Amino acid sequence: MFPESEYERVYTGSLINVQFLQTLLQDRGINSITRDDMKSGMVAGFGGGVPNHIQLFVKKADVEDAIPIIEKSLS
């Protein structure tokens, strides 16, 4: 996976919202990654996670720029 210390979670929500935010962040030069524990658990053969509970992560260096974009977009 990725080193936990390099990324910080900035949002958790539905896949639609996460994809929308990823597009906005990408347009502003901020790369992001997602984590879907439910889907990962199903692929691995065991249940786990909460449906529609996708986590959005950005590098810690980008958090200060990403948070205002996310807050403005979802308000």
N, CA, C and O atoms as a CHARMM CRD file, in Angstrom:
* protein
*
  300
    1    1 MET  N      0.85000  -1.17100   0.00000 PROA 1      0.00000
    2    1 MET  CA     0.00000   0.00000   0.00000 PROA 1      0.00000
    3    1 MET  C      0.89800   1.23700   0.00000 PROA 1      0.00000
    4    1 MET  O      1.94000   1.22900  -0.65500 PROA 1      0.00000
    5    2 PHE  N      0.53200   2.27400   0.69900 PROA 2      0.00000
    6    2 PHE  CA     1.32600   3.49100   0.74800 PROA 2      0.00000
    7    2 PHE  C      1.71000   3.78000   2.19000 PROA 2      0.00000
    8    2 PHE  O      1.00200   3.38500   3.11600 PROA 2      0.00000
    9    3 PRO  N      2.83000   4.47000   2.38100 PROA 3      0.00000
   10    3 PRO  CA     3.22600   4.80500   3.75200 PROA 3      0.00000
   11    3 PRO  C      2.20300   5.73800   4.39900 PROA 3      0.00000
   12    3 PRO  O      1.91600   6.81200   3.86900 PROA 3      0.00000
   13    4 GLU  N      1.66300   5.33400   5.52400 PROA 4      0.00000
   14    4 GLU  CA     0.63700   6.13300   6.20500 PROA 4      0.00000
   15    4 GLU  C      1.14400   7.54200   6.52000 PROA 4      0.00000
   16    4 GLU  O      0.37500   8.50200   6.46000 PROA 4      0.00000
   17    5 SER  N      2.40700   7.67100   6.85000 PROA 5      0.00000
   18    5 SER  CA     2.94000   8.96200   7.25500 PROA 5      0.00000
   19    5 SER  C      3.02300   9.96300   6.10800 PROA 5      0.00000
   20    5 SER  O      3.14400  11.16400   6.34700 PROA 5      0.00000
   21    6 GLU  N      2.96200   9.49000   4.88400 PROA 6      0.00000
   22    6 GLU  CA     3.10000  10.38000   3.73700 PROA 6      0.00000
   23    6 GLU  C      1.77300  11.02200   3.32800 PROA 6      0.00000
   24    6 GLU  O      1.76700  12.07400   2.68900 PROA 6      0.00000
   25    7 TYR  N      0.64800  10.39600   3.68900 PROA 7      0.00000
   26    7 TYR  CA    -0.66500  10.86400   3.28400 PROA 7      0.00000
   27    7 TYR  C     -1.54900  11.14400   4.49200 PROA 7      0.00000
   28    7 TYR  O     -1.34900  10.60200   5.57900 PROA 7      0.00000
   29    8 GLU  N     -2.53400  12.01100   4.26400 PROA 8      0.00000
   30    8 GLU  CA    -3.50100  12.31000   5.32200 PROA 8      0.00000
   31    8 GLU  C     -4.90300  12.26900   4.72400 PROA 8      0.00000
   32    8 GLU  O     -5.13500  12.72500   3.60400 PROA 8      0.00000
   33    9 ARG  N     -5.82900  11.71300   5.49800 PROA 9      0.00000
   34    9 ARG  CA    -7.22000  11.64000   5.05100 PROA 9      0.00000
   35    9 ARG  C     -7.84200  13.01600   5.15300 PROA 9      0.00000
   36    9 ARG  O     -7.74300  13.67900   6.18500 PROA 9      0.00000
   37   10 VAL  N     -8.49100  13.44800   4.06200 PROA 10     0.00000
   38   10 VAL  CA    -9.11300  14.76800   4.04300 PROA 10     0.00000
   39   10 VAL  C    -10.62700  14.70300   3.86800 PROA 10     0.00000
   40   10 VAL  O    -11.32100  15.70500   4.04600 PROA 10     0.00000
   41   11 TYR  N    -11.14200  13.51100   3.51700 PROA 11     0.00000
   42   11 TYR  CA   -12.58700  13.39400   3.32000 PROA 11     0.00000
   43   11 TYR  C    -12.96900  11.92300   3.33600 PROA 11     0.00000
   44   11 TYR  O    -12.19200  11.06200   2.92300 PROA 11     0.00000
   45   12 THR  N    -14.17400  11.64800   3.81900 PROA 12     0.00000
   46   12 THR  CA   -14.76000  10.31600   3.74800 PROA 12     0.00000
   47   12 THR  C    -16.21600  10.47500   3.34000 PROA 12     0.00000
   48   12 THR  O    -16.95300  11.25600   3.94100 PROA 12     0.00000
   49   13 GLY  N    -16.62800   9.73600   2.31900 PROA 13     0.00000
   50   13 GLY  CA   -18.00800   9.83600   1.86500 PROA 13     0.00000
   51   13 GLY  C    -18.28700   8.90500   0.71200 PROA 13     0.00000
   52   13 GLY  O    -17.59000   7.91000   0.50800 PROA 13     0.00000
   53   14 SER  N    -19.32100   9.24300  -0.04300 PROA 14     0.00000
   54   14 SER  CA   -19.75100   8.38900  -1.14500 PROA 14     0.00000
   55   14 SER  C    -18.75400   8.44400  -2.29800 PROA 14     0.00000
   56   14 SER  O    -17.98100   9.39200  -2.43100 PROA 14     0.00000
   57   15 LEU  N    -18.79400   7.41000  -3.12100 PROA 15     0.00000
   58   15 LEU  CA   -17.91200   7.32800  -4.27900 PROA 15     0.00000
   59   15 LEU  C    -18.11300   8.51800  -5.20800 PROA 15     0.00000
   60   15 LEU  O    -17.14400   9.05400  -5.74600 PROA 15     0.00000
   61   16 ILE  N    -19.35300   8.93400  -5.40100 PROA 16     0.00000
   62   16 ILE  CA   -19.64500  10.06700  -6.28800 PROA 16     0.00000
   63   16 ILE  C    -18.98000  11.34000  -5.77800 PROA 16     0.00000
   64   16 ILE  O    -18.35000  12.06400  -6.54900 PROA 16     0.00000
   65   17 ASN  N    -19.11700  11.61500  -4.48100 PROA 17     0.00000
   66   17 ASN  CA   -18.49300  12.81100  -3.91900 PROA 17     0.00000
   67   17 ASN  C    -16.97300  12.73100  -4.00100 PROA 17     0.00000
   68   17 ASN  O    -16.31300  13.72000  -4.31900 PROA 17     0.00000
   69   18 VAL  N    -16.42300  11.56100  -3.71700 PROA 18     0.00000
   70   18 VAL  CA   -14.96800  11.39900  -3.74600 PROA 18     0.00000
   71   18 VAL  C    -14.44100  11.61500  -5.16600 PROA 18     0.00000
   72   18 VAL  O    -13.42500  12.28500  -5.35000 PROA 18     0.00000
   73   19 GLN  N    -15.11700  11.05900  -6.16200 PROA 19     0.00000
   74   19 GLN  CA   -14.68000  11.25100  -7.54100 PROA 19     0.00000
   75   19 GLN  C    -14.78700  12.71300  -7.96000 PROA 19     0.00000
   76   19 GLN  O    -13.91600  13.22000  -8.66800 PROA 19     0.00000
   77   20 PHE  N    -15.84000  13.38800  -7.53100 PROA 20     0.00000
   78   20 PHE  CA   -16.00300  14.81900  -7.80200 PROA 20     0.00000
   79   20 PHE  C    -14.84900  15.61100  -7.20000 PROA 20     0.00000
   80   20 PHE  O    -14.26000  16.46500  -7.86300 PROA 20     0.00000
   81   21 LEU  N    -14.53000  15.32200  -5.93800 PROA 21     0.00000
   82   21 LEU  CA   -13.44700  16.03600  -5.27000 PROA 21     0.00000
   83   21 LEU  C    -12.09200  15.72400  -5.89900 PROA 21     0.00000
   84   21 LEU  O    -11.24800  16.61100  -6.02900 PROA 21     0.00000
   85   22 GLN  N    -11.88400  14.47900  -6.28700 PROA 22     0.00000
   86   22 GLN  CA   -10.63000  14.11600  -6.95000 PROA 22     0.00000
   87   22 GLN  C    -10.43400  14.93600  -8.22200 PROA 22     0.00000
   88   22 GLN  O     -9.32800  15.39300  -8.50900 PROA 22     0.00000
   89   23 THR  N    -11.50600  15.11900  -8.97800 PROA 23     0.00000
   90   23 THR  CA   -11.41500  15.90700 -10.21100 PROA 23     0.00000
   91   23 THR  C    -11.07000  17.35700  -9.90600 PROA 23     0.00000
   92   23 THR  O    -10.21400  17.94500 -10.56700 PROA 23     0.00000
   93   24 LEU  N    -11.72900  17.93600  -8.90800 PROA 24     0.00000
   94   24 LEU  CA   -11.43600  19.32200  -8.52800 PROA 24     0.00000
   95   24 LEU  C     -9.99500  19.47700  -8.06700 PROA 24     0.00000
   96   24 LEU  O     -9.30600  20.41900  -8.45800 PROA 24     0.00000
   97   25 LEU  N     -9.54900  18.54900  -7.23600 PROA 25     0.00000
   98   25 LEU  CA    -8.18100  18.62200  -6.73000 PROA 25     0.00000
   99   25 LEU  C     -7.17400  18.44500  -7.86800 PROA 25     0.00000
  100   25 LEU  O     -6.17700  19.16300  -7.93100 PROA 25     0.00000
  101   26 GLN  N     -7.43000  17.50100  -8.75400 PROA 26     0.00000
  102   26 GLN  CA    -6.52800  17.25600  -9.88100 PROA 26     0.00000
  103   26 GLN  C     -6.42600  18.49500 -10.76800 PROA 26     0.00000
  104   26 GLN  O     -5.34300  18.82800 -11.25000 PROA 26     0.00000
  105   27 ASP  N     -7.54700  19.17500 -10.98200 PROA 27     0.00000
  106   27 ASP  CA    -7.54900  20.40200 -11.79500 PROA 27     0.00000
  107   27 ASP  C     -6.66900  21.48100 -11.18800 PROA 27     0.00000
  108   27 ASP  O     -6.20600  22.37900 -11.89200 PROA 27     0.00000
  109   28 ARG  N     -6.43700  21.39800  -9.88700 PROA 28     0.00000
  110   28 ARG  CA    -5.59800  22.38300  -9.19300 PROA 28     0.00000
  111   28 ARG  C     -4.20400  21.82400  -8.87800 PROA 28     0.00000
  112   28 ARG  O     -3.45500  22.40500  -8.09300 PROA 28     0.00000
  113   29 GLY  N     -3.87700  20.70600  -9.49300 PROA 29     0.00000
  114   29 GLY  CA    -2.54000  20.14100  -9.35900 PROA 29     0.00000
  115   29 GLY  C     -2.28900  19.35800  -8.08800 PROA 29     0.00000
  116   29 GLY  O     -1.13900  19.13600  -7.70800 PROA 29     0.00000
  117   30 ILE  N     -3.36800  18.93400  -7.41900 PROA 30     0.00000
  118   30 ILE  CA    -3.22700  18.16400  -6.18100 PROA 30     0.00000
  119   30 ILE  C     -3.62000  16.72000  -6.47700 PROA 30     0.00000
  120   30 ILE  O     -4.77400  16.43900  -6.80000 PROA 30     0.00000
  121   31 ASN  N     -2.66700  15.81700  -6.36800 PROA 31     0.00000
  122   31 ASN  CA    -2.94300  14.39800  -6.58300 PROA 31     0.00000
  123   31 ASN  C     -3.54400  13.79100  -5.32300 PROA 31     0.00000
  124   31 ASN  O     -3.22700  14.20100  -4.20700 PROA 31     0.00000
  125   32 SER  N     -4.41300  12.81200  -5.51900 PROA 32     0.00000
  126   32 SER  CA    -5.06200  12.16500  -4.38600 PROA 32     0.00000
  127   32 SER  C     -5.16800  10.67200  -4.65000 PROA 32     0.00000
  128   32 SER  O     -5.03100  10.21200  -5.78300 PROA 32     0.00000
  129   33 ILE  N     -5.41400   9.92700  -3.58400 PROA 33     0.00000
  130   33 ILE  CA    -5.65800   8.49500  -3.67400 PROA 33     0.00000
  131   33 ILE  C     -6.86400   8.16500  -2.80400 PROA 33     0.00000
  132   33 ILE  O     -7.22500   8.92800  -1.90800 PROA 33     0.00000
  133   34 THR  N     -7.47700   7.02300  -3.07900 PROA 34     0.00000
  134   34 THR  CA    -8.65700   6.61900  -2.31700 PROA 34     0.00000
  135   34 THR  C     -8.43200   5.27100  -1.65200 PROA 34     0.00000
  136   34 THR  O     -7.54900   4.50000  -2.02700 PROA 34     0.00000
  137   35 ARG  N     -9.25800   5.02100  -0.66200 PROA 35     0.00000
  138   35 ARG  CA    -9.25200   3.71900   0.00800 PROA 35     0.00000
  139   35 ARG  C    -10.69300   3.31100   0.26800 PROA 35     0.00000
  140   35 ARG  O    -11.46700   4.05500   0.86800 PROA 35     0.00000
  141   36 ASP  N    -11.03900   2.11300  -0.19600 PROA 36     0.00000
  142   36 ASP  CA   -12.38500   1.57100  -0.03500 PROA 36     0.00000
  143   36 ASP  C    -12.24200   0.22600   0.67600 PROA 36     0.00000
  144   36 ASP  O    -11.99700  -0.79500   0.03400 PROA 36     0.00000
  145   37 ASP  N    -12.39100   0.22700   1.98100 PROA 37     0.00000
  146   37 ASP  CA   -12.19900  -0.99300   2.76700 PROA 37     0.00000
  147   37 ASP  C    -13.22800  -2.06500   2.42800 PROA 37     0.00000
  148   37 ASP  O    -12.91600  -3.25500   2.47800 PROA 37     0.00000
  149   38 MET  N    -14.43800  -1.66500   2.08800 PROA 38     0.00000
  150   38 MET  CA   -15.47700  -2.63400   1.74200 PROA 38     0.00000
  151   38 MET  C    -15.09600  -3.39800   0.47800 PROA 38     0.00000
  152   38 MET  O    -15.16200  -4.62600   0.44100 PROA 38     0.00000
  153   39 LYS  N    -14.69700  -2.66100  -0.55400 PROA 39     0.00000
  154   39 LYS  CA   -14.31700  -3.28600  -1.81500 PROA 39     0.00000
  155   39 LYS  C    -13.06900  -4.14800  -1.63400 PROA 39     0.00000
  156   39 LYS  O    -12.99100  -5.24700  -2.18300 PROA 39     0.00000
  157   40 SER  N    -12.10700  -3.66300  -0.88100 PROA 40     0.00000
  158   40 SER  CA   -10.88500  -4.42900  -0.63800 PROA 40     0.00000
  159   40 SER  C    -11.19900  -5.73500   0.07500 PROA 40     0.00000
  160   40 SER  O    -10.64200  -6.78100  -0.25800 PROA 40     0.00000
  161   41 GLY  N    -12.08200  -5.67500   1.04500 PROA 41     0.00000
  162   41 GLY  CA   -12.46200  -6.87900   1.77800 PROA 41     0.00000
  163   41 GLY  C    -13.16400  -7.89500   0.90200 PROA 41     0.00000
  164   41 GLY  O    -12.92800  -9.09700   1.02000 PROA 41     0.00000
  165   42 MET  N    -14.02200  -7.41400   0.02700 PROA 42     0.00000
  166   42 MET  CA   -14.74200  -8.31600  -0.86800 PROA 42     0.00000
  167   42 MET  C    -13.78800  -8.98000  -1.85300 PROA 42     0.00000
  168   42 MET  O    -13.91700 -10.17200  -2.13400 PROA 42     0.00000
  169   43 VAL  N    -12.84300  -8.22900  -2.37100 PROA 43     0.00000
  170   43 VAL  CA   -11.86900  -8.78000  -3.31900 PROA 43     0.00000
  171   43 VAL  C    -10.99400  -9.82700  -2.63500 PROA 43     0.00000
  172   43 VAL  O    -10.63200 -10.83600  -3.24100 PROA 43     0.00000
  173   44 ALA  N    -10.66000  -9.58300  -1.37600 PROA 44     0.00000
  174   44 ALA  CA    -9.80600 -10.51300  -0.63700 PROA 44     0.00000
  175   44 ALA  C    -10.55900 -11.74700  -0.14600 PROA 44     0.00000
  176   44 ALA  O     -9.93800 -12.70800   0.30800 PROA 44     0.00000
  177   45 GLY  N    -11.87900 -11.72900  -0.23200 PROA 45     0.00000
  178   45 GLY  CA   -12.65500 -12.89400   0.15100 PROA 45     0.00000
  179   45 GLY  C    -13.24200 -12.84300   1.54100 PROA 45     0.00000
  180   45 GLY  O    -13.75700 -13.84700   2.03400 PROA 45     0.00000
  181   46 PHE  N    -13.17300 -11.71000   2.17200 PROA 46     0.00000
  182   46 PHE  CA   -13.80200 -11.56100   3.48600 PROA 46     0.00000
  183   46 PHE  C    -14.50100 -10.21000   3.53400 PROA 46     0.00000
  184   46 PHE  O    -14.05700  -9.25200   2.90200 PROA 46     0.00000
  185   47 GLY  N    -15.57800 -10.13700   4.27400 PROA 47     0.00000
  186   47 GLY  CA   -16.32300  -8.88700   4.39300 PROA 47     0.00000
  187   47 GLY  C    -15.57400  -7.90100   5.26400 PROA 47     0.00000
  188   47 GLY  O    -14.68300  -8.27800   6.02500 PROA 47     0.00000
  189   48 GLY  N    -15.92700  -6.67700   5.14900 PROA 48     0.00000
  190   48 GLY  CA   -15.30000  -5.66600   5.98700 PROA 48     0.00000
  191   48 GLY  C    -15.55100  -4.29800   5.41800 PROA 48     0.00000
  192   48 GLY  O    -15.71500  -4.13400   4.21000 PROA 48     0.00000
  193   49 GLY  N    -15.58000  -3.32800   6.28000 PROA 49     0.00000
  194   49 GLY  CA   -15.79500  -1.96900   5.83500 PROA 49     0.00000
  195   49 GLY  C    -17.25900  -1.60500   5.81700 PROA 49     0.00000
  196   49 GLY  O    -18.13500  -2.42400   6.09500 PROA 49     0.00000
  197   50 VAL  N    -17.49700  -0.36400   5.48400 PROA 50     0.00000
  198   50 VAL  CA   -18.84900   0.18300   5.44100 PROA 50     0.00000
  199   50 VAL  C    -19.15000   0.57000   3.99700 PROA 50     0.00000
  200   50 VAL  O    -18.34500   1.26100   3.37100 PROA 50     0.00000
  201   51 PRO  N    -20.29800   0.14000   3.45100 PROA 51     0.00000
  202   51 PRO  CA   -20.62800   0.52500   2.07900 PROA 51     0.00000
  203   51 PRO  C    -20.69200   2.04200   1.92500 PROA 51     0.00000
  204   51 PRO  O    -21.14200   2.75300   2.82400 PROA 51     0.00000
  205   52 ASN  N    -20.23800   2.51800   0.78300 PROA 52     0.00000
  206   52 ASN  CA   -20.25100   3.95000   0.47200 PROA 52     0.00000
  207   52 ASN  C    -19.46900   4.77900   1.49100 PROA 52     0.00000
  208   52 ASN  O    -19.87500   5.88500   1.84800 PROA 52     0.00000
  209   53 HSD  N    -18.37700   4.24700   1.93900 PROA 53     0.00000
  210   53 HSD  CA   -17.52200   4.89300   2.94100 PROA 53     0.00000
  211   53 HSD  C    -16.10600   4.95900   2.36400 PROA 53     0.00000
  212   53 HSD  O    -15.19500   4.29400   2.85600 PROA 53     0.00000
  213   54 ILE  N    -15.93400   5.76600   1.32000 PROA 54     0.00000
  214   54 ILE  CA   -14.67400   5.86500   0.60300 PROA 54     0.00000
  215   54 ILE  C    -13.83800   6.97100   1.24700 PROA 54     0.00000
  216   54 ILE  O    -14.34200   8.05700   1.53600 PROA 54     0.00000
  217   55 GLN  N    -12.56700   6.68400   1.46500 PROA 55     0.00000
  218   55 GLN  CA   -11.67600   7.66000   2.08200 PROA 55     0.00000
  219   55 GLN  C    -10.79700   8.29900   1.00900 PROA 55     0.00000
  220   55 GLN  O    -10.27700   7.61600   0.12800 PROA 55     0.00000
  221   56 LEU  N    -10.64300   9.61100   1.09800 PROA 56     0.00000
  222   56 LEU  CA    -9.82600  10.37400   0.15700 PROA 56     0.00000
  223   56 LEU  C     -8.59500  10.89100   0.89200 PROA 56     0.00000
  224   56 LEU  O     -8.70300  11.52300   1.94300 PROA 56     0.00000
  225   57 PHE  N     -7.43900  10.61600   0.33200 PROA 57     0.00000
  226   57 PHE  CA    -6.17300  11.01400   0.93100 PROA 57     0.00000
  227   57 PHE  C     -5.39700  11.90900  -0.01200 PROA 57     0.00000
  228   57 PHE  O     -5.44500  11.73300  -1.22900 PROA 57     0.00000
  229   58 VAL  N     -4.67600  12.88000   0.55700 PROA 58     0.00000
  230   58 VAL  CA    -3.71100  13.67800  -0.19100 PROA 58     0.00000
  231   58 VAL  C     -2.40300  13.67500   0.58500 PROA 58     0.00000
  232   58 VAL  O     -2.37800  13.37100   1.77800 PROA 58     0.00000
  233   59 LYS  N     -1.32700  14.01200  -0.09600 PROA 59     0.00000
  234   59 LYS  CA    -0.04900  14.11100   0.59700 PROA 59     0.00000
  235   59 LYS  C     -0.13400  15.20900   1.64700 PROA 59     0.00000
  236   59 LYS  O     -0.80600  16.22300   1.45700 PROA 59     0.00000
  237   60 LYS  N      0.56000  14.98700   2.75500 PROA 60     0.00000
  238   60 LYS  CA     0.50100  15.95300   3.85100 PROA 60     0.00000
  239   60 LYS  C      0.89400  17.35400   3.40800 PROA 60     0.00000
  240   60 LYS  O      0.37500  18.33800   3.93500 PROA 60     0.00000
  241   61 ALA  N      1.79500  17.45400   2.45600 PROA 61     0.00000
  242   61 ALA  CA     2.22100  18.76600   1.96000 PROA 61     0.00000
  243   61 ALA  C      1.09200  19.50900   1.25100 PROA 61     0.00000
  244   61 ALA  O      1.14100  20.73300   1.13100 PROA 61     0.00000
  245   62 ASP  N      0.07800  18.78400   0.77900 PROA 62     0.00000
  246   62 ASP  CA    -1.03200  19.39100   0.03800 PROA 62     0.00000
  247   62 ASP  C     -2.28800  19.61600   0.87100 PROA 62     0.00000
  248   62 ASP  O     -3.26300  20.17400   0.36900 PROA 62     0.00000
  249   63 VAL  N     -2.28500  19.19700   2.12300 PROA 63     0.00000
  250   63 VAL  CA    -3.49700  19.26300   2.95200 PROA 63     0.00000
  251   63 VAL  C     -4.01200  20.69400   3.07900 PROA 63     0.00000
  252   63 VAL  O     -5.21300  20.92800   2.94300 PROA 63     0.00000
  253   64 GLU  N     -3.13600  21.64500   3.33500 PROA 64     0.00000
  254   64 GLU  CA    -3.57100  23.03700   3.52900 PROA 64     0.00000
  255   64 GLU  C     -4.24100  23.60700   2.29000 PROA 64     0.00000
  256   64 GLU  O     -5.12900  24.45200   2.40300 PROA 64     0.00000
  257   65 ASP  N     -3.83300  23.16200   1.11500 PROA 65     0.00000
  258   65 ASP  CA    -4.45900  23.62400  -0.12100 PROA 65     0.00000
  259   65 ASP  C     -5.73900  22.84600  -0.42200 PROA 65     0.00000
  260   65 ASP  O     -6.68200  23.40300  -0.98300 PROA 65     0.00000
  261   66 ALA  N     -5.78000  21.57400  -0.05600 PROA 66     0.00000
  262   66 ALA  CA    -6.91500  20.72000  -0.39400 PROA 66     0.00000
  263   66 ALA  C     -8.15100  20.98700   0.46500 PROA 66     0.00000
  264   66 ALA  O     -9.26800  20.99500  -0.05300 PROA 66     0.00000
  265   67 ILE  N     -7.96900  21.20300   1.75300 PROA 67     0.00000
  266   67 ILE  CA    -9.09900  21.38300   2.65900 PROA 67     0.00000
  267   67 ILE  C    -10.04300  22.50800   2.23800 PROA 67     0.00000
  268   67 ILE  O    -11.25200  22.28400   2.18600 PROA 67     0.00000
  269   68 PRO  N     -9.54300  23.71300   1.93400 PROA 68     0.00000
  270   68 PRO  CA   -10.47800  24.77300   1.50800 PROA 68     0.00000
  271   68 PRO  C    -11.23700  24.44100   0.22500 PROA 68     0.00000
  272   68 PRO  O    -12.39900  24.82000   0.07800 PROA 68     0.00000
  273   69 ILE  N    -10.59500  23.74200  -0.69700 PROA 69     0.00000
  274   69 ILE  CA   -11.26300  23.33800  -1.93900 PROA 69     0.00000
  275   69 ILE  C    -12.40400  22.37700  -1.61000 PROA 69     0.00000
  276   69 ILE  O    -13.50200  22.51100  -2.15100 PROA 69     0.00000
  277   70 ILE  N    -12.15400  21.42100  -0.73800 PROA 70     0.00000
  278   70 ILE  CA   -13.16200  20.43500  -0.36200 PROA 70     0.00000
  279   70 ILE  C    -14.31600  21.10900   0.37000 PROA 70     0.00000
  280   70 ILE  O    -15.48300  20.87500   0.05300 PROA 70     0.00000
  281   71 GLU  N    -13.98700  21.94200   1.34300 PROA 71     0.00000
  282   71 GLU  CA   -15.04000  22.62000   2.13100 PROA 71     0.00000
  283   71 GLU  C    -15.91600  23.50000   1.24900 PROA 71     0.00000
  284   71 GLU  O    -17.14000  23.48800   1.38100 PROA 71     0.00000
  285   72 LYS  N    -15.30000  24.26200   0.35000 PROA 72     0.00000
  286   72 LYS  CA   -16.05800  25.15000  -0.52900 PROA 72     0.00000
  287   72 LYS  C    -16.94500  24.36300  -1.48600 PROA 72     0.00000
  288   72 LYS  O    -18.07100  24.76600  -1.77700 PROA 72     0.00000
  289   73 SER  N    -16.43000  23.24700  -1.96700 PROA 73     0.00000
  290   73 SER  CA   -17.16100  22.44300  -2.94900 PROA 73     0.00000
  291   73 SER  C    -18.36600  21.72300  -2.36000 PROA 73     0.00000
  292   73 SER  O    -19.35300  21.48300  -3.05600 PROA 73     0.00000
  293   74 LEU  N    -18.28800  21.38400  -1.10100 PROA 74     0.00000
  294   74 LEU  CA   -19.36700  20.61000  -0.46900 PROA 74     0.00000
  295   74 LEU  C    -20.32100  21.45500   0.36700 PROA 74     0.00000
  296   74 LEU  O    -21.25300  20.92300   0.97000 PROA 74     0.00000
  297   75 SER  N    -20.09700  22.76200   0.40700 PROA 75     0.00000
  298   75 SER  CA   -20.99500  23.60400   1.21300 PROA 75     0.00000
  299   75 SER  C    -22.16100  24.12400   0.40500 PROA 75     0.00000
  300   75 SER  O    -23.00600  24.84500   0.93400 PROA 75     0.00000
